[in-house]
């Protein structure tokens, strides 16, 4: 079977979406029954082609990207404008059986155009920010983009969400669409527990996420300020970069906790596991998530999770068993959770052990099998909506 994939980001470009795509490629590498072409974005200024594996080719179109970890609107438009004619030519030369678009925009719009012009069926994987209402900073754009997003969903054979909350948000935008759920996965070999949490010393908290308002790192810094004022020994490491970095650094200085808040910047994915093993607790007080990949990796690393109650939290955390949850912007609860884990290290160690056990069902072998089903490589699955 020949599969076309469309993804405007692929490592080292982008974040979680490209990482999931790459993990699937590792699972499918060398399959004699499967041939995959990916049209993605290039780091350089010219079209590139490379082999990921003997059966997986990458075609990279230049978008003149300025930020390794985030695509601008201009770059997204440049990707779509070049991906569509390239994909058309590839399909004419050697037709594909199916297409998988990573995100409704821009990849899904390209897949919809291909289906309309050349009849290529496709599935679309929902990234999160491509759901109207998901990302607060896109509020002004969503009314303009919603008709295209809805058309992309309706044109797909299958719309793939990662958790129940994403399904609910999709259905709120278009109740006709019936998404399938495939959670994100995690490399259980690479992400593994570190040393047991010690009985004394500062509680080391880590947050791995883009430094943007939605991720809620400003709430974590405020929680650290409160705990420091009470004499609770706690340290915070923020791994990632983003538009809010300058504001977060200023907040830490003005709060008097700059020495307790470390900004690690960008850390290559192959080194993230080391950072988890050196920390004690993973925290992500996000406004909205769709089963956050970093939280899954922390789960596999055997860490207590302190998460806001958002998409996928119920899949990751059994409250009081392997972590603690709180509402968005509830800094009182966030600080109370960290205070408890700093004081009760035996509880923190029990939660750490429970997290690793909970991670087993998210191994990539099982997740890749679910994608095979959606792409028609296994038993047929009927979901989503087709339009004429």
C-alpha positions in Angstrom: 0.0 0.0 0.0 1.2 3.5 -0.9 0.5 6.3 1.7 0.9 10.0 1.3 1.4 12.0 4.5 1.2 15.8 4.7 2.8 17.5 7.7 4.1 21.0 7.8 6.5 20.1 10.6 8.9 17.2 11.1 11.9 17.0 13.5 13.9 19.1 13.9 11.1 21.4 12.9 8.1 21.9 15.2 6.8 20.1 18.3 4.6 17.3 19.3 2.9 16.7 16.0 6.1 16.1 14.1 7.3 13.9 17.0 4.3 11.6 16.7 4.8 11.4 12.9 8.4 10.5 13.4 7.5 7.8 16.0 5.1 6.2 13.5 7.8 6.2 10.8 10.1 4.3 13.2 7.3 1.7 13.7 6.7 1.3 10.0 10.3 1.5 8.8 11.3 -1.5 6.7 7.8 -2.8 6.1 7.7 -4.4 2.6 4.0 -4.0 2.4 4.0 -0.3 3.1 5.5 2.6 1.1 5.1 6.1 2.6 5.9 9.6 1.1 5.9 12.6 3.4 5.6 16.1 2.1 6.9 18.4 4.9 8.9 21.6 5.3 12.6 22.1 4.7 15.1 23.9 7.0 16.8 25.3 4.0 15.8 27.4 1.0 15.4 24.7 -1.6 13.4 21.5 -2.2 15.0 18.5 -0.5 14.4 14.8 -0.7 15.8 12.2 1.7 15.2 8.6 2.8 14.0 8.0 6.3 14.0 4.3 5.6 14.0 2.2 2.4 10.2 2.4 2.3 9.8 6.0 3.6 10.7 9.1 1.6 10.7 12.7 2.8 10.0 15.6 0.4 10.8 18.9 2.0 9.5 22.2 0.6 11.2 25.5 1.5 9.2 27.8 3.7 12.0 30.1 4.8 11.3 29.3 8.4 12.5 31.7 11.1 11.7 29.7 14.2 12.7 26.1 14.5 9.9 25.4 17.0 6.9 27.4 15.7 5.5 28.1 12.2 4.3 31.6 11.4 1.1 32.1 9.3 3.3 33.0 6.3 5.2 29.8 6.6 2.0 27.8 6.9 0.7 29.4 3.7 4.0 28.8 1.9 3.9 25.2 2.9 0.3 24.7 1.5 1.1 26.6 -1.7 4.1 24.3 -2.5 2.8 21.0 -1.0 -0.3 20.9 -3.1 1.4 20.9 -6.6 4.1 18.6 -5.4 1.6 16.1 -4.0 -0.5 16.3 -7.2 2.6 15.4 -9.3 3.6 12.6 -6.9 0.1 11.1 -7.1 0.0 11.4 -10.9 3.4 9.6 -11.2 2.6 6.8 -8.8 -0.9 6.9 -7.3 -1.4 6.6 -3.6 -4.0 4.5 -1.9 -4.6 6.8 1.0 -3.5 10.1 2.5 -3.0 11.1 6.2 -3.0 14.8 6.9 -1.4 15.9 10.1 -3.6 18.8 11.3 -6.7 20.3 9.6 -4.6 23.3 8.6 -2.6 23.6 6.5 -2.2 19.8 5.7 -5.9 19.0 5.8 -6.7 21.7 3.4 -4.2 20.3 1.0 -5.6 16.8 1.4 -9.1 18.1 0.7 -8.0 19.8 -2.5 -6.3 16.5 -3.6 -9.4 14.6 -2.9 -11.6 17.0 -4.8 -9.2 17.1 -7.8 -7.9 13.6 -7.9 -10.2 11.5 -5.7 -7.5 10.6 -3.1 -9.2 9.6 0.2 -7.7 10.9 3.3 -7.8 10.9 7.1 -7.0 14.0 9.2 -5.3 14.0 12.6 -6.4 16.8 14.8 -3.5 18.6 16.4 -5.4 20.7 19.0 -5.0 24.3 17.9 -6.8 23.4 14.6 -10.0 23.0 16.6 -11.8 26.4 16.8 -11.8 27.6 20.4 -8.8 25.5 21.5 -6.1 28.2 21.4 -7.0 31.6 23.0 -4.4 33.5 21.0 -6.2 32.5 17.8 -9.6 33.8 18.8 -9.6 36.5 16.1 -8.6 33.9 13.4 -11.0 31.1 14.2 -14.2 32.7 12.7 -12.3 33.1 9.4 -10.8 29.6 9.5 -13.8 27.6 10.8 -15.5 27.0 7.4 -12.2 25.6 5.9 -11.6 23.4 9.0 -15.2 22.1 8.9 -14.9 21.3 5.2 -11.6 19.5 5.9 -13.2 17.4 8.6 -16.3 16.6 6.4 -14.1 15.6 3.5 -12.1 13.1 5.5 -12.8 9.4 5.7 -11.7 9.6 9.3 -11.1 12.5 11.7 -8.6 11.4 14.4 -8.7 12.9 17.9 -6.4 12.0 20.8 -8.9 12.2 23.7 -12.6 12.6 24.7 -12.2 16.3 25.2 -11.0 16.9 21.7 -13.9 14.8 20.4 -16.3 17.1 22.4 -14.7 20.2 21.1 -14.9 18.9 17.5 -18.6 18.0 17.9 -19.3 21.4 19.3 -18.0 23.0 16.1 -19.7 20.4 13.8 -22.0 17.8 15.4 -22.1 15.8 12.2 -18.4 14.7 12.5 -17.8 11.5 14.4 -14.1 11.3 15.3 -12.1 8.2 16.1 -9.8 8.3 19.1 -6.1 7.3 18.8 -4.0 8.6 21.8 -0.5 9.8 21.5 2.2 7.2 22.3 5.5 7.1 24.1 8.8 5.3 23.7 8.8 3.1 26.8 12.5 2.2 26.3 13.8 5.7 26.0 11.6 7.2 28.7 12.2 5.3 31.9 12.3 6.1 35.7 15.2 7.7 37.3 16.5 7.4 40.9 13.8 7.3 43.7 12.6 10.6 45.0 14.8 11.4 48.0 13.4 12.2 51.5 15.1 15.5 51.7 16.4 18.4 49.6 14.3 20.6 47.3 11.5 19.2 45.3 12.6 19.4 41.7 9.6 20.3 39.4 9.9 20.2 35.6 7.7 21.5 32.9 8.4 20.6 29.3 6.3 22.8 26.9 6.5 25.7 24.6 6.7 29.0 26.6 3.4 30.4 25.6 0.5 31.7 27.7 -1.7 28.7 27.1 0.8 26.3 28.8 0.4 28.2 32.1 4.1 28.5 33.1 3.2 31.8 34.7 1.0 30.0 37.2 3.9 27.7 38.1 6.2 30.6 38.8 3.5 32.1 41.0 3.1 28.8 42.9 6.9 28.7 43.4 6.8 32.3 44.8 4.1 31.3 47.3 5.9 28.2 48.4 9.2 30.0 48.7 7.5 32.5 51.0 6.4 29.7 53.2 9.9 28.2 53.4 9.1 25.2 51.2 12.2 24.0 49.3 11.1 23.8 45.6 12.9 24.3 42.3 11.4 24.7 38.9 13.0 23.9 35.5 11.2 25.2 32.4 12.3 23.3 29.2 11.3 25.0 26.0 11.2 28.3 24.1 8.4 30.5 23.0 6.9 34.0 22.8 6.4 34.3 26.5 10.0 33.6 27.6 10.9 37.3 28.3 7.7 37.9 30.3 8.3 34.7 32.3 11.9 35.6 33.1 10.8 39.0 34.2 8.0 37.5 36.4 10.6 35.2 38.1 12.9 38.2 38.8 10.2 40.4 40.1 8.8 37.6 42.3 12.2 37.1 43.8 12.5 33.5 42.7 14.9 33.8 39.8 17.4 31.5 41.5 14.6 28.8 41.9 13.4 28.9 38.3 15.8 27.6 35.6 15.2 28.3 31.9 16.7 25.4 30.1 15.7 26.6 26.6 15.4 24.1 23.8 16.6 20.6 24.7 16.9 18.0 21.9 14.3 15.3 22.2 16.9 12.6 22.7 18.0 14.4 25.8 14.6 15.1 27.4 14.6 11.7 29.1 17.7 12.7 31.1 15.9 15.9 32.3 13.0 13.9 33.5 15.2 11.4 35.3 16.9 14.3 37.1 13.6 15.8 38.3 11.0 14.6 40.8 7.6 16.0 39.6 6.2 16.9 36.2 3.7 19.8 36.1 1.7 21.3 33.2 -0.9 23.8 34.3 -2.2 24.2 30.7 -5.4 25.9 29.5 -6.0 23.3 26.9 -4.3 20.1 25.7 -5.0 17.1 23.6 -3.2 14.4 25.6 0.1 16.2 25.9 3.1 14.3 24.6 5.4 15.7 27.3 3.0 14.5 30.0 3.0 11.0 28.4 6.8 11.0 28.5 6.8 12.0 32.1 4.3 9.2 32.8 6.7 6.7 31.3 9.6 8.3 33.2 7.8 7.3 36.4 7.0 10.8 37.7 4.0 12.1 39.7 2.0 14.3 37.4 0.5 17.6 38.5 -1.9 18.6 35.6 -4.7 21.0 34.9 -8.0 19.2 34.1 -7.9 19.4 30.3 -7.8 17.1 27.3 -6.4 13.7 28.2 -5.8 14.4 31.8 -8.2 11.6 32.9 -6.3 9.2 30.7 -3.0 10.1 32.3 -3.9 10.8 35.9 -5.8 8.9 38.5 -6.2 11.7 41.0 -4.4 10.8 44.2 -2.9 7.6 42.7 -0.2 8.7 40.3 -0.8 12.5 40.4 -2.9 15.4 41.3 -5.1 17.7 39.1 -6.5 21.2 39.4 -8.6 23.7 37.4 -6.9 26.1 35.0 -5.5 29.2 36.8 -6.2 27.7 40.2 -2.8 28.6 41.6 -4.0 27.9 45.2 -4.6 24.2 44.3 -1.4 24.0 42.2 0.7 25.3 45.1 -1.1 23.0 47.5 -0.3 20.0 45.3 3.4 20.8 45.1 3.4 21.6 48.9 2.0 18.1 49.6 4.5 16.3 47.4 7.4 18.3 48.9 6.3 17.3 52.4 5.2 13.7 51.8 8.0 12.1 49.8 6.7 8.6 50.4 3.5 9.6 48.6 5.5 11.1 45.8 7.4 7.8 45.4 4.1 5.8 45.3 2.7 8.1 42.7 5.9 7.7 40.6 5.6 3.9 40.6 1.9 4.1 39.6 2.7 6.4 36.7 5.2 4.0 35.1 2.6 1.2 35.4 0.0 3.4 33.8 2.2 4.2 30.8 2.4 0.6 29.4 -0.8 0.9 27.3 0.7 3.9 25.5 3.6 2.1 23.9 4.1 3.0 20.2 3.6 -0.6 19.0 0.0 -0.5 20.1 -0.6 3.1 18.9 0.9 2.3 15.5 -1.5 -0.6 15.1 -4.4 1.7 15.6 -3.1 4.0 12.9 -2.8 1.0 10.6 -6.5 0.3 11.1 -7.5 3.9 10.3 -5.3 3.8 7.1 -6.9 0.5 6.0 -4.0 -1.8 6.7 -6.0 -3.9 9.2 -9.7 -4.6 9.8 -11.9 -1.9 8.3 -13.1 0.9 10.5 -15.9 3.2 9.7 -15.9 6.6 11.4 -15.9 10.3 10.4 -18.0 11.8 7.7 -17.7 11.7 3.9 -19.1 14.5 1.8 -19.8 14.5 -1.9 
